[in-house]
């Protein structure tokens, strides 16, 4: 939970239904990071997040890349991740294009 900026003790007594959208997002990411994956596949990781939440996700992706964790991001927001990725692939009309 520390990796995603949340105090675990504060969440033990809270119902998951009382968490904000951003908190739910962070708890979900924390549950995946706890398994120490070799790579992350993130589908629209910033969808529905405010600017602070998006900045958190961007920072997390950059940290994972520095830690040599492979990261695959699927997003309609190409510009948002343009400077954070090493390679772009675009799916257009059923074909995958490398940029």
C-alpha distances in whole Angstrom, upper triangle without the diagonal:
4,5,5,6,5,6,6,9,11,10,11,15,15,16,15,18,17,14,16,16,13,11,12,12,8,7,10,9,6,8,11,9,9,12,13,15,19,18,17,19,18,21,21,17,18,21,21,18,20,20,17,15,17,17,13,14,17,15,13,16,18,15,15,19,19,17,20,18,20,19,22,22,24,25,28,27,28,29,25,24,27,27,23,25,27,29,30,31,33,34,37,40,38,38,36,37,35,35
4,5,5,6,7,8,11,12,12,14,17,17,19,18,21,20,17,18,18,15,13,15,14,10,10,13,11,8,11,13,11,11,14,14,17,19,19,18,21,20,22,23,19,19,22,22,19,20,20,17,15,17,16,13,14,16,14,12,15,16,13,14,18,18,16,19,18,21,20,23,22,25,26,29,28,29,29,25,24,27,26,23,24,27,29,30,32,34,35,38,41,40,40,37,37,36,35
4,6,8,10,11,14,15,15,17,20,19,21,19,22,21,18,18,18,15,13,14,13,9,10,12,9,7,10,11,8,9,13,12,14,16,16,15,17,16,20,20,16,17,20,21,18,19,19,16,14,15,14,11,11,13,11,8,12,13,10,11,14,14,13,16,14,17,16,19,19,22,23,26,25,25,25,22,21,24,22,19,21,23,25,27,28,30,32,35,38,37,36,33,34,32,32
4,6,9,10,14,14,13,16,18,17,19,17,19,18,15,14,14,11,9,11,10,6,8,10,7,6,10,11,9,11,14,14,15,18,17,15,17,15,18,17,14,14,17,17,14,16,16,13,11,12,12,8,9,12,10,8,11,13,11,12,15,16,15,18,16,18,16,18,18,20,21,24,22,24,24,20,19,22,22,18,20,23,25,26,27,29,30,33,36,35,35,32,33,31,31
4,7,9,12,12,12,15,18,17,19,17,19,18,14,14,15,11,10,12,12,8,10,13,11,9,13,15,13,14,17,17,19,21,20,18,20,18,21,20,16,16,19,18,15,16,15,12,11,13,12,9,11,14,11,10,14,15,13,15,18,18,18,21,19,21,20,22,21,23,23,26,24,26,25,22,21,25,23,21,23,26,28,29,30,32,33,36,39,38,38,35,36,34,34
4,6,9,8,8,11,14,13,15,14,17,15,12,12,14,11,8,11,11,8,8,12,11,9,12,14,13,14,17,18,20,23,22,20,22,20,22,21,18,18,20,19,16,17,17,14,13,16,15,12,14,17,15,13,17,19,17,18,21,21,20,23,21,23,22,24,23,25,25,28,26,28,28,24,24,27,27,24,26,29,31,31,33,34,35,38,41,40,40,37,38,37,36
4,6,6,7,9,12,12,15,15,17,15,13,15,16,14,11,13,14,11,10,14,14,11,14,17,15,15,18,19,22,25,25,23,25,23,25,25,21,21,23,22,20,20,21,17,16,19,19,15,17,20,18,17,20,22,19,20,24,24,23,26,24,26,25,27,26,28,29,31,30,32,32,28,28,31,30,27,29,32,34,35,36,38,39,42,44,43,43,41,42,40,40
4,5,5,7,10,10,13,13,16,15,13,15,17,15,11,13,14,11,9,13,13,10,12,15,14,13,16,18,20,24,24,22,24,23,25,25,22,22,24,23,21,22,23,20,18,21,21,17,19,22,20,18,21,23,20,21,25,25,23,26,24,26,25,27,27,28,29,32,31,33,33,30,29,32,32,29,30,33,35,35,36,38,38,42,44,43,43,41,42,41,41
4,5,5,8,10,13,14,17,15,14,17,19,18,14,15,17,15,13,16,17,14,15,18,18,16,20,21,24,27,28,26,28,26,28,28,25,25,27,26,24,24,26,22,21,24,24,21,22,25,23,22,25,27,24,25,28,28,26,29,27,30,29,31,30,32,33,35,34,36,37,33,33,36,35,32,34,37,39,39,40,41,42,45,47,46,47,44,45,44,44
4,6,7,7,11,12,14,12,11,14,16,15,12,14,16,14,12,16,17,15,16,19,19,18,21,23,25,29,28,26,28,26,28,27,24,24,25,23,21,22,23,20,19,22,23,19,21,24,23,21,25,27,24,25,29,29,28,30,28,30,29,31,30,31,31,34,33,35,35,31,32,35,35,32,34,37,38,39,40,41,41,44,46,45,46,44,45,44,44
4,6,5,8,8,11,10,9,12,14,14,10,11,13,12,9,13,15,12,13,17,17,16,19,21,23,27,26,24,25,24,25,25,22,22,23,21,20,21,23,20,18,21,22,19,20,24,23,21,24,26,24,24,28,29,27,29,27,29,27,29,28,29,29,32,31,33,34,30,30,34,34,31,32,35,37,37,38,38,39,42,44,42,43,41,43,42,42
4,6,8,9,13,12,12,15,17,17,13,13,16,15,12,15,17,14,14,18,18,16,19,22,24,28,28,26,27,26,27,27,24,25,26,25,23,25,27,24,22,25,26,22,23,27,26,23,26,29,26,26,30,31,29,31,28,30,29,31,30,31,32,34,34,36,37,33,33,37,37,34,35,38,39,39,40,41,41,44,46,44,45,43,45,44,45
4,7,9,12,11,11,15,18,18,14,15,18,17,14,17,19,17,17,21,22,20,23,25,28,31,31,29,30,28,29,29,26,27,27,25,24,25,28,25,23,27,27,24,25,29,28,26,29,31,29,29,33,34,32,34,32,34,32,33,33,34,34,36,36,38,39,35,35,39,39,36,38,41,42,42,42,43,43,46,48,46,48,46,47,47,47
4,6,8,7,8,11,14,15,11,12,15,15,12,15,18,16,16,20,21,20,23,25,27,31,30,27,28,26,27,26,24,24,24,22,21,22,25,22,20,24,25,22,23,27,26,25,27,30,28,28,32,33,31,34,31,32,31,32,30,31,31,33,33,36,36,33,33,37,37,34,36,39,40,40,40,40,40,43,45,44,45,43,45,44,45
4,5,5,7,11,13,15,12,11,15,15,13,14,18,17,16,20,21,21,23,26,27,31,30,27,27,25,25,25,23,23,23,21,21,22,25,23,21,24,26,23,24,27,27,25,28,31,29,29,33,34,32,34,31,32,30,31,30,30,30,32,32,35,36,32,33,37,37,34,36,39,40,39,39,39,39,41,43,42,43,42,44,44,44
4,5,5,9,10,12,9,8,11,12,10,11,14,14,14,17,19,18,21,23,24,28,26,23,23,21,22,21,19,20,19,18,18,20,23,21,18,21,23,21,20,24,25,22,25,28,27,26,30,31,30,31,28,29,27,27,26,26,26,28,28,31,32,29,29,33,34,31,32,36,36,35,35,35,35,37,39,38,39,38,40,40,40
4,6,8,10,12,11,9,13,14,12,14,17,17,17,20,22,22,24,26,27,30,29,26,25,23,22,22,20,20,19,17,17,19,23,21,19,22,24,22,22,26,26,25,27,30,29,29,32,34,33,34,31,31,29,29,27,27,27,28,28,32,33,29,30,34,35,32,34,37,37,36,36,36,35,37,39,38,40,39,40,41,41
4,7,9,12,10,9,13,14,13,15,18,18,18,21,22,22,25,27,28,31,30,27,27,24,24,23,21,20,20,17,17,18,21,20,18,21,23,21,21,25,26,24,27,29,29,29,32,33,33,34,32,32,30,30,28,28,28,29,29,32,33,29,30,34,35,32,34,37,38,37,37,37,37,39,41,40,42,40,42,42,42
4,7,8,6,6,9,10,9,12,14,14,15,18,19,20,22,24,25,28,27,24,23,21,21,20,18,17,17,14,14,15,18,16,14,17,19,17,18,21,22,20,23,26,25,25,28,30,29,31,28,29,26,27,25,25,24,26,26,29,29,26,27,30,31,29,30,34,35,34,34,34,34,36,38,38,39,37,39,39,39
4,5,5,6,9,10,11,12,14,15,17,19,20,21,24,25,26,28,26,23,23,20,19,18,16,14,14,11,10,12,15,13,11,15,17,15,16,19,20,19,21,24,24,24,27,29,28,30,28,28,25,25,23,23,22,23,23,26,26,23,24,28,29,26,28,32,33,32,32,32,32,34,36,36,37,36,37,37,36
4,5,5,6,9,10,11,12,14,16,17,19,20,22,24,24,26,24,20,20,16,16,14,12,11,10,8,8,10,13,12,10,12,15,14,14,17,18,17,19,22,22,22,25,27,27,28,25,26,22,22,20,20,18,20,19,23,23,20,21,25,26,24,25,29,30,28,29,28,28,30,32,32,33,32,33,33,33
4,5,5,6,9,10,11,12,14,16,16,18,21,22,22,24,22,19,18,15,15,14,11,10,10,8,6,8,11,9,6,9,12,10,10,14,15,14,16,19,19,19,22,24,24,26,23,23,20,21,18,19,18,19,18,21,22,18,19,23,23,21,23,27,28,27,27,27,28,30,33,32,33,31,32,32,32
4,5,5,6,9,10,10,12,14,15,16,19,20,21,24,22,19,19,17,17,16,13,13,13,12,10,12,14,12,9,12,14,11,12,16,16,15,17,20,19,20,23,24,24,26,23,24,21,22,20,21,21,23,22,24,25,21,22,25,26,23,25,28,30,29,30,30,31,33,35,35,36,34,35,34,34
4,5,5,6,9,10,11,13,14,15,18,19,20,23,21,18,17,15,15,15,12,12,13,11,11,13,16,14,11,14,16,13,13,17,18,16,18,21,20,20,23,25,24,26,22,23,20,21,19,19,19,21,21,24,25,22,22,26,26,24,25,28,29,28,29,29,29,31,33,32,34,32,33,33,33
4,6,5,6,9,10,11,12,14,16,18,17,20,18,14,14,11,12,11,8,9,10,10,9,12,14,13,9,11,13,11,10,13,14,12,14,17,17,17,20,22,21,22,19,20,17,17,15,16,16,18,18,20,21,18,18,22,23,20,21,25,25,24,25,25,26,28,30,30,30,28,30,29,30
4,5,5,6,9,10,10,12,15,16,16,19,17,14,15,13,14,14,10,11,13,13,11,13,14,12,9,11,12,9,9,13,13,10,13,16,15,15,18,20,19,21,18,19,17,18,16,18,18,21,20,22,23,19,19,22,23,20,21,24,25,25,26,27,28,31,33,32,33,30,31,30,31
4,5,5,6,9,10,10,13,15,16,19,18,15,16,14,16,16,13,14,15,15,14,16,18,16,13,15,16,13,12,16,16,13,16,19,17,17,20,22,20,22,19,20,18,19,18,20,20,23,23,25,26,22,22,26,26,23,24,27,28,28,28,29,30,33,35,33,34,32,33,33,33
4,5,5,7,9,10,12,14,14,17,15,12,13,11,13,14,11,13,14,14,14,17,19,17,13,15,17,14,12,16,16,13,15,18,17,16,19,21,20,21,17,18,16,17,16,17,18,21,21,23,24,21,20,24,25,21,22,25,26,25,26,26,26,30,32,30,31,29,30,30,31
4,5,5,6,9,10,11,11,14,13,10,11,9,12,13,10,12,14,15,14,16,17,16,12,13,14,11,9,13,13,10,11,14,13,12,15,17,16,17,14,15,13,14,14,15,17,20,20,21,22,19,18,21,22,18,19,22,23,23,23,25,25,28,31,29,30,27,29,28,28
4,5,5,6,9,10,11,15,14,12,14,13,16,17,13,15,17,18,16,19,20,17,14,16,16,13,12,15,14,11,13,16,14,13,16,18,16,18,15,16,15,17,17,19,20,24,23,25,26,22,21,24,24,21,21,24,25,26,27,28,29,32,35,33,33,31,32,31,31
4,6,5,7,10,11,14,14,12,14,13,16,17,15,17,19,19,18,21,22,20,17,18,19,16,15,18,17,14,15,18,17,15,18,20,18,19,16,17,16,18,18,20,21,25,25,26,28,24,23,26,27,23,23,26,27,27,27,29,29,32,34,32,33,31,32,31,32
4,5,6,7,7,11,10,8,10,11,13,16,13,16,18,19,19,22,23,21,17,18,19,16,14,16,16,13,13,16,15,12,15,17,15,16,12,14,13,14,15,17,19,23,23,24,26,23,21,24,24,20,20,22,23,24,24,26,26,30,32,30,30,27,29,28,29
4,5,5,7,10,10,9,12,12,15,17,14,17,19,21,19,22,22,20,17,18,18,15,13,15,14,11,12,14,12,10,13,15,12,13,10,12,12,15,16,18,20,24,24,24,25,22,20,23,23,19,19,21,23,24,25,27,27,31,33,32,31,29,30,28,29
4,5,8,12,13,12,15,16,19,21,18,20,22,24,22,25,25,23,20,21,21,17,16,19,18,14,15,18,15,13,16,17,14,16,13,16,16,18,19,22,24,27,27,28,29,26,24,27,27,23,23,25,26,28,28,30,31,34,37,35,35,32,33,32,33
4,6,9,11,11,14,15,18,21,18,21,23,25,24,27,27,25,22,23,23,20,18,20,19,16,16,18,16,13,16,18,15,15,12,14,15,17,19,21,24,27,28,28,30,27,25,27,27,23,23,24,25,27,27,29,30,33,35,33,33,30,32,30,32
4,7,9,10,13,15,18,21,18,21,24,26,24,27,27,25,22,22,22,19,17,19,17,14,14,16,13,10,13,14,11,11,9,11,13,15,18,20,23,27,27,27,28,25,23,25,25,21,21,22,23,25,25,28,29,32,35,33,32,29,30,29,30
4,5,7,10,12,16,19,17,20,22,25,24,26,26,25,22,22,22,19,17,18,18,14,13,15,14,10,12,14,11,11,7,9,10,12,15,17,21,24,25,24,26,24,21,23,23,19,18,19,20,22,22,25,25,29,31,29,28,25,27,25,27
4,7,10,13,17,19,18,21,24,26,25,28,28,26,24,23,23,20,18,18,18,15,13,15,13,10,11,13,10,8,5,6,9,11,14,17,21,24,24,24,26,24,20,22,22,18,17,17,18,20,20,23,24,28,30,28,27,24,25,23,24
4,7,10,13,16,15,18,20,23,22,25,25,24,21,20,20,18,15,16,16,13,11,13,12,9,9,12,10,9,5,4,5,8,11,14,17,20,21,20,22,20,17,19,19,15,14,14,15,17,17,20,21,24,27,25,24,21,22,20,21
4,6,10,12,11,14,17,19,19,22,22,21,18,17,18,16,12,13,14,11,9,12,12,9,10,13,12,11,7,6,5,6,8,11,14,18,18,18,20,18,15,17,18,14,13,15,15,16,16,18,19,23,25,23,23,20,21,20,21
4,7,10,9,13,15,18,18,21,21,21,18,16,18,17,13,14,16,13,11,14,15,12,12,16,15,14,11,8,6,5,6,8,11,15,16,16,18,16,14,16,18,15,13,15,14,14,14,16,16,20,22,20,20,17,19,18,19
4,6,6,9,11,14,14,17,18,18,15,13,15,14,10,11,14,11,9,13,14,12,13,17,16,16,13,11,8,6,5,6,8,12,13,14,16,14,12,15,16,13,13,15,15,14,14,15,16,19,22,20,20,18,19,19,19
4,5,9,9,12,13,17,18,19,15,13,16,16,12,13,16,14,13,16,18,16,17,20,20,19,16,14,11,8,6,5,6,10,11,13,15,14,12,15,18,15,15,17,16,15,14,14,14,17,19,18,19,17,18,18,19
4,6,5,9,10,14,15,16,13,11,14,14,11,12,15,14,13,16,18,17,17,21,21,21,18,16,13,11,7,6,5,7,8,11,13,11,11,14,16,14,14,18,17,15,15,14,15,17,19,19,20,18,19,19,20
4,6,9,9,12,13,13,10,8,11,10,7,9,12,11,10,13,15,14,15,18,19,19,16,15,11,10,8,8,8,10,10,12,14,11,11,14,16,13,14,17,17,16,17,17,18,20,23,22,23,21,22,21,21
4,6,5,8,9,10,7,5,9,9,7,9,12,12,11,14,16,16,17,20,21,21,19,18,14,14,10,10,9,10,9,12,13,9,10,14,15,14,15,19,19,17,18,18,19,21,24,24,25,23,23,23,22
4,6,9,11,12,10,8,12,13,10,12,16,15,15,18,20,19,21,23,24,25,22,21,17,16,12,11,9,10,9,13,14,11,13,16,18,17,18,21,21,19,19,19,19,21,23,23,24,23,23,24,23
4,7,10,11,9,9,13,13,12,14,17,17,17,20,22,22,23,26,27,27,25,24,20,19,16,15,12,13,12,16,17,14,16,19,21,20,21,25,25,23,23,22,22,24,26,26,28,26,27,27,27
4,7,8,5,6,9,10,9,12,14,14,15,18,19,20,21,24,24,26,23,23,19,19,16,16,14,14,13,16,16,13,15,18,19,18,20,24,24,23,24,23,24,26,28,28,29,28,28,28,27
4,6,5,6,9,10,11,12,14,15,17,19,20,21,23,25,26,27,25,25,22,21,18,18,16,16,14,17,17,13,16,19,20,19,21,25,26,24,26,25,26,28,31,31,32,30,30,30,29
4,5,5,6,9,10,10,12,14,15,17,18,20,21,23,24,26,24,24,21,21,18,19,16,17,14,16,15,12,14,17,17,16,19,23,24,23,25,25,27,28,31,32,32,30,30,29,27
4,5,5,6,9,10,11,12,14,15,16,18,20,21,23,25,23,24,21,21,19,20,18,19,17,19,17,14,15,19,18,17,20,24,25,25,27,27,29,31,34,34,34,32,32,30,29
4,5,5,6,9,10,11,12,14,15,17,19,20,21,23,21,21,18,19,16,17,16,17,15,17,17,13,14,18,18,16,19,22,24,23,25,25,26,29,31,31,32,29,30,29,28
4,5,5,6,9,10,11,12,14,15,17,19,20,21,20,19,16,16,13,15,13,14,12,14,13,9,11,14,14,13,15,19,20,20,21,22,23,25,28,29,29,26,26,25,24
4,5,5,6,9,10,11,12,14,16,17,18,20,19,19,16,17,15,17,15,17,14,15,14,10,11,14,13,12,15,19,21,20,23,23,25,28,31,31,31,28,28,26,25
4,5,5,6,9,10,10,12,14,15,16,19,17,18,15,17,15,17,16,18,16,17,17,13,13,16,15,13,16,19,21,21,23,25,26,29,32,32,32,29,29,27,26
4,5,5,6,9,10,10,12,14,15,17,15,15,12,13,11,13,13,15,14,15,15,11,10,14,14,11,13,17,18,18,20,21,23,26,29,28,28,25,25,24,23
4,5,5,6,9,10,11,13,14,16,14,14,12,13,11,13,13,15,13,13,12,9,8,11,10,8,11,14,16,16,18,20,22,25,28,28,27,24,24,22,21
4,5,5,6,9,10,11,12,14,14,15,13,15,14,17,16,19,16,17,16,12,11,14,12,9,12,15,18,19,21,23,25,28,32,31,30,27,27,25,23
4,5,5,6,9,10,10,12,11,12,10,13,12,15,16,19,17,17,17,14,12,15,14,11,13,16,18,19,21,23,25,28,31,30,30,26,26,24,24
4,5,5,6,9,10,11,9,9,7,9,9,13,13,17,15,15,15,12,10,12,11,8,9,12,14,15,17,19,21,25,28,27,26,23,23,21,20
4,5,5,6,9,10,10,11,9,12,12,15,16,19,17,16,16,13,10,12,10,7,9,11,14,16,18,21,23,27,30,29,28,24,24,21,20
4,5,5,6,9,9,11,10,14,14,18,19,22,20,20,19,16,14,16,14,11,12,14,17,19,21,24,26,30,33,32,31,27,27,24,24
4,5,5,6,5,7,7,11,12,16,18,21,20,19,20,17,14,16,15,11,12,13,16,18,20,22,24,28,31,30,28,25,25,23,22
4,5,5,5,6,7,10,12,16,17,21,19,18,18,16,13,14,13,9,9,10,13,15,17,20,23,26,30,28,27,23,23,20,20
4,5,7,9,10,14,16,19,21,24,22,21,21,19,16,17,14,11,12,12,15,18,21,24,27,30,33,32,30,27,26,23,22
4,6,9,11,14,16,20,22,26,24,23,23,21,18,19,18,14,14,15,18,20,22,26,28,31,34,33,31,28,27,25,25
4,6,9,13,15,19,21,25,24,22,23,21,18,19,17,14,13,13,15,18,20,23,25,29,32,30,29,25,25,22,22
4,6,10,13,16,19,22,22,21,22,20,17,18,17,14,13,13,15,17,19,22,23,27,30,28,27,23,23,21,22
4,7,10,13,16,20,20,18,20,18,15,16,16,12,10,11,12,14,15,18,20,24,26,24,23,19,20,18,18
4,6,10,13,16,16,15,17,15,12,13,14,10,9,10,11,12,13,16,17,21,24,22,21,18,18,16,17
4,7,10,13,14,13,15,14,11,13,14,11,9,10,10,10,10,13,14,18,20,19,18,14,15,14,15
4,6,10,10,10,12,11,8,11,13,10,9,11,10,10,10,11,13,16,19,18,17,15,15,14,15
4,7,9,9,12,11,10,12,15,13,11,14,12,10,9,10,10,13,16,15,15,13,14,14,15
4,5,6,10,9,8,11,14,13,12,15,13,11,11,10,11,13,16,16,16,14,15,15,15
4,6,9,9,10,11,15,15,14,17,15,12,12,10,10,12,14,15,16,14,15,16,15
4,6,5,7,9,12,12,13,16,15,12,13,11,13,14,17,18,18,17,16,16,15
4,5,6,6,10,10,10,13,11,9,10,9,12,13,17,18,17,15,14,13,12
4,6,5,8,10,11,13,13,11,13,12,15,16,20,21,20,18,16,16,13
4,6,8,8,10,14,14,12,14,14,17,19,22,23,22,20,19,18,16
4,6,5,6,10,10,9,12,13,16,18,22,22,21,18,17,15,14
4,6,6,9,9,8,11,12,15,17,21,22,20,17,15,13,11
4,6,8,10,10,14,15,19,21,25,25,23,20,18,16,13
4,7,9,10,14,16,19,21,25,25,23,20,19,16,14
4,6,7,10,13,16,19,23,22,20,17,15,13,11
4,7,10,14,17,20,23,23,20,16,15,11,10
4,7,10,13,16,20,19,16,13,11,8,7
4,7,10,13,16,16,14,10,8,6,5
4,7,10,13,12,10,6,5,5,6
4,6,10,10,8,6,5,6,8
4,7,6,5,4,6,9,11
4,5,5,6,7,11,12
4,6,8,10,14,16
4,7,10,13,16
4,6,10,13
4,7,10
4,7
4
